[in-house]
Amino acid sequence: MKLWLTLLISLFAAPIAAQGTATLPTTLDPNETHLIYLHGRIVEDLGPRPTDPRFGLYDYAAILEALANRGATVISSQRKPNTNVNEYAGIVVAQVEELIRQGVPPKNIVVVGFSKGGDIAIHVSSFLRRPHVRFVLLAACWPRPREPQLRLTGRVLSIYETSDTLAGDSCEPLTQHSEKPQSFTEMSISTGLSHGAFYTPAKDWMGPVLDWVHGSD
């Protein structure tokens, strides 16, 4: 497993040392899957191991470890408080383009985002418009107006929790434009844990994500 973080995370719960934007690995293997993980807003607000009174511990480090355990190179960073979604999406677009410039095939690049991180991933998909880059949206859609220009492009997997009162909506409406994603798959889970269903690497969502990331599509 490979974890690449500008902000060093101990998998034994030591705090992240600083805040910033993750740099890319110095040596890239084009045959490996390169996965950019975008965390939820709670990590911006409360740090890398936060606890919500409703949903419990957000185990950022454990999620990264699980995402890497089938051999993906995982790239992640703790964002600063009040990060602007559009600005950070631009940073991620630049990271993806740099991976491609260094020889990583677009099909080997996956952007995974949860909650606010999922909103950022949606913006990256809309800005990037590369048909073979892949996106995983976790609890990324909720009932509020979105910028009308947003649309999904690339290959997309969306997962939402049916008991989630914050972001339990389907992302399918984002596919209803003349420009459509290369592929769109959506599934729901029903854990009863609301938004907290994605706070730990539970098999309900992590299993389908890893199967999709490392599948043949």
C-alpha positions, -999 to +999 in steps of 0.1 A: +000+000+000+012+035-007+000+068+009+014+100-003+007+130+018+023+164+022+006+164+056+021+134+073-006+112+089+003+085+114-020+056+110-017+054+148-036+087+152-008+112+156-019+146+145-011+160+110+019+183+112+007+211+090-019+223+065-016+227+028-021+210-006-007+175-012+022+173-036+025+144-060+048+114-056+083+121-068+084+088-087+053+077-106+045+042-118+020+046-147+007+011-142-005+019-107-039+034-098-034+070-084-063+079-061-068+115-048-090+115-017-109+146-007-122+146+029-153+161+044-156+196+058-153+184+094-115+178+089-112+215+078-130+226+109-117+203+136-085+187+124-074+153+111-091+131+138-124+150+145-155+137+164-190+149+156-215+146+184-241+131+160-219+109+138-189+100+159-152+098+149-142+107+114-113+083+109-094+100+081-062+079+085-081+046+085-100+056+054-068+064+036-052+031+047-083+012+034-082+030+001-046+020-004-048-016+007-053-030-028-022-013-041-034+022-051-011+052-045-033+074-024-028+112-024-045+134+002-042+166+022-059+183+050-075+214+036-075+247+054-106+260+071-132+276+048-115+263+017-132+277-014-146+248-034-139+263-069-104+272-060-095+239-045-111+221-075-087+240-097-058+227-076-070+191-081-075+196-118-038+207-120-028+176-100-046+154-124-032+171-154+003+168-140-002+131-134-012+127-170+018+148-182+041+125-163+027+095-181-001+081-159-030+071-182-063+089-173-080+056-166-055+050-138-065+083-120-094+083-095-107+113-076-127+102-045-146+128-025-169+127+006-194+154+015-177+188+008-149+168-007-175+152-030-187+187-040-151+195-049-149+163-069-180+173-088-164+206-097-132+188-107-153+165-130-171+195-145-139+215-151-117+186-163-138+171-190-115+141-195-137+111-204-115+084-188-106+100-155-127+084-128-147+099-099-162+085-068-189+107-051-197+098-015-227+117+000-219+144-025-254+156-035-280+174-014-311+196-019-297+230-026-292+250-058-260+242-077-242+263-103-261+257-135-229+251-155-220+220-133-221+186-150-205+153-145-178+141-170-156+111-170-165+078-154-185+083-122-196+061-093-220+078-068-229+062-034-253+078-009-268+066+024-306+064+025-308+077+062-285+107+055-304+139+062-275+161+051-265+147+018-286+117+010-297+127-025-290+111-058-264+127-080-282+116-112-297+150-119-261+162-127-261+138-156-291+154-173-272+177-196-264+174-233-228+167-222-230+135-202-204+114-183-187+086-201-204+063-176-225+068-144-232+042-118-251+049-086-259+029-056-274+035-021-265+020+012-288+017+042-268+015+075-289+038+096-258+059+104-268+090+084-239+111+072-216+092+096-219+061+074-188+074+055-169+085+086-151+051+088-140+026+061-171+005+066-174-024+042-209-012+031-193+016+010-155+008+010-160-027-006-180-013-036-156+016-040-125-007-041-142-032-064-151-003-088-117+014-086-098-019-093-123-034-117-118-038-154-140-009-165 
